[in-house]
Amino acid sequence: MCFYIIFATKLNLVKNIICLFLIFCSCLLRAHQLRIRIIDTATSISLPGSEIKINGIDTLPRKYVGDKQGKAIMLKEVSVAGTQATRDAQHSVHQVKILDAARIRAQGAVNLTDLLSSQMNVRLVNDNVNGANIMVQGLSGQNVKILLDGIPIIAGENNQLDLNQLGLSNAARVEFVENAMAVQYGSNATAGVINIVTKATDGNKPIEGNLSAFYETAGKYNVDGLLGIRFGDSSRLSVALGRNQFQGFSTDEKPRSKLWNPSLQYSGNLRYFKDWKKLQLKLAHNQFYENQINKGDPDPGFLYRTTNDVEFITNRFNSVLGLSGELFDKFKIDITNSYQHYSRDNHEYLVNLTDETRKELNHADTWFGSYAFRGNGNYRPQEGRLAYLAGYDINLNRSKGQHIDPQGSSMDDYGIYGGIGYQVVPSLYIQAALRWLHNSKFSADRISFLGTRLPLVPALNIKYDIVDLGSIRLAYTKSFRAPSLRELYWDFQDANHSINGNPDLKPELADNVTASLSFLWQHGNHRFGLSPMLYYNHILEKIELVDKDRTTMEPHRQYVNVAMVYQNITRFYTYGGNLGFTYSYKNIFSVRPAIGLLIRSGSNSLNTIYRTPEANATVTYNNAWSGVTGSLFYKYNGKLSRFGLNAEGQLQDRSQGDYHLLDFSLARTFATKWFVTLGVKNIAGVTEVEQTNTGNANGTDYSPKLPVAQGRQAFFRLTRQF
């Protein structure tokens, strides 16, 4: 890749040298090549002998570098998720969004729920107990692979990850790949991959780190910190700790119960790196603990002196041993072995409201464990046109507990994949890959690659560069996803939920096509961009969590808030697209509006096609005099289709209402070490949206509202680096 950094000939030479040195220091750790060219702004001619090559690039910030007149160009962003080698986002064959640390701070994002709520093609579905689940391109969260530093994270209660549990206090950036990655990452990556990249203390200081405090008027009090220690030139150790407290939020005046349950979270991240020649050894451990309480209201049957509380205790950890780097000349390896554990204990208590004592009535626990072994090697001749990739992916899954049928104690997935990339001409790059897969419970022979009945899923990616103005990307991927242990055997019943697995589920077989264009041009101090994108997903036997018909339930259970069951949808498809526009003036002002449309349907009773419009906009203004940066984030989510069952077990239509989200923030840096952000979230004050429901309960329509956000809230964050 090539960065063009513009310097005025009159600019002080010392400042030029400092700028180049800072860029050089940020690029030392990754094996990739950076080219910097210095251009005389008076003549627009490259200065003789000014081309500099730097081997090793990790993460470059999304900042502008320019001359005194403000003529500037944005540095390209680096991506590691889903590529055959570390490549910048602009040169990747995949459509990649980079949400960097500055964006995370500006949004006041505590977790992935906050960060992704304003993204196009993304919808969040909230539950007061099971958390926030993601939907991408109209596909639910079990089709989205979420990674932490490139390692898949084990799913939660309903086979989806609760985004509220994925904190960002230690995140350097979040990478979002918006097309299927089933060949590289397996069956759960039909809709894309999200990779949380944690901060690394890779500077030259022997000790460095940061401390941060966060407050939100919804009753959130968070603190976190990072400490990094360097041992000599080859070893680094970093420790990150965080504590998040939420006092709960509700829209009514009930004495104890909350629409959003109070919770206390602790998180920890320990990483050790050891460099040896051209290889790097990595040891890592990530730990998460959450205590969430679902408080009950006083029971009128006992003169309001007692109530029932349910306490949900979640423990999640993963331990990683990895080796990466250049094994031989131009041959790189990346090997990762990990064990992940997820457990959730449910404790129901009878509470005496007179003296706040409690007695345990019921205790149910469920745990899931996963051994993951991943490895790949890639060979990319520096001057050649071909690039080669081969790898393996093994996942051994185990489960046990009161909410899991004993039949669902284990399931294993095995995969071997390989690919070839070919630079046809300087502007055209093609990458093809195949994955062989095997599941211990379900046969994958129905894939029948090219009619051979072989369990092979293919992927094809094409990237074409339009001179220096932009790129066109085309991608096709077939994927196979077997039902998970949770989808098959989960049984979750409490005062607000009735969710069941389905042992008769069939595997999914999907086709995904995406096409995107990124088009950028600059005229003087003005920078323009255009980014249309189209996608199409067709899935046979799509597994969805659908609404139950409440007339089939026991009378005393017909009014629970959430009543759902896993079901196959014979033919399911989503398609749509969005159009984004970018305008920026110097490094002072930028605006990024976008509009989109999702079309979603399935083989339901009416074969209805639902159209869901969406729009978003991000506006940023940097005031040079005060040093304050103002940011505005807007997202419109249109009416969304859902599915449910009638009394005969046939699919019916549901829909979720539309809503608007609007956030605003101000940020400033003091003395290069202090970062302050304050703002207002959800200015529109949205809390819940209506849901239509054609299922009847006792002869009447019952349409529970779905929680969306915690009302209008102000927030404040203070960070100190050292």
Salt bridges, closest charged atoms under 4 A:
GLU51 OE2 - ARG35 NH1 3.09
GLU51 OE2 - ARG37 NH2 3.61
ASP58 OD1 - ARG30 NE 3.56
GLU77 OE2 - ARG62 NE 2.47
ASP88 OD2 - HIS91 ND1 2.72
ASP114 OD2 - LYS681 NZ 3.48
ASP127 OD1 - HIS497 NE2 2.86
ASP149 OD2 - ARG271 NH1 3.59
GLU175 OE2 - ARG173 NE 3.00
GLU178 OE2 - LYS97 NZ 3.73
ASP202 OD1 - ARG236 NE 3.01
GLU216 OE2 - LYS220 NZ 3.79
GLU216 OE1 - LYS681 NZ 3.01
ASP275 OD2 - ARG236 NH1 3.34
ASP309 OD1 - ARG256 NH1 2.85
GLU311 OE1 - ARG358 NH2 3.86
GLU326 OE1 - LYS278 NZ 3.61
GLU360 OE2 - HIS347 ND1 2.81
ASP393 OD2 - ARG374 NH1 3.14
ASP393 OD2 - ARG435 NH2 2.90
ASP412 OD1 - ARG398 NH1 2.77
ASP465 OD1 - LYS463 NZ 2.40
GLU487 OE2 - ARG481 NH2 2.93
ASP494 OD1 - HIS497 ND1 3.05
GLU508 OE2 - ARG481 NH2 3.17
GLU508 OE2 - LYS542 NZ 3.88
ASP511 OD1 - LYS478 NZ 2.97
GLU544 OE2 - LYS542 NZ 2.68
GLU544 OE1 - ARG600 NH2 3.32
ASP547 OD1 - ARG642 NH2 3.85
ASP547 OD2 - ARG654 NE 3.67
GLU554 OE1 - HIS556 NE2 3.44
GLU614 OE1 - LYS635 NZ 3.35
GLU690 OE2 - LYS705 NZ 3.70
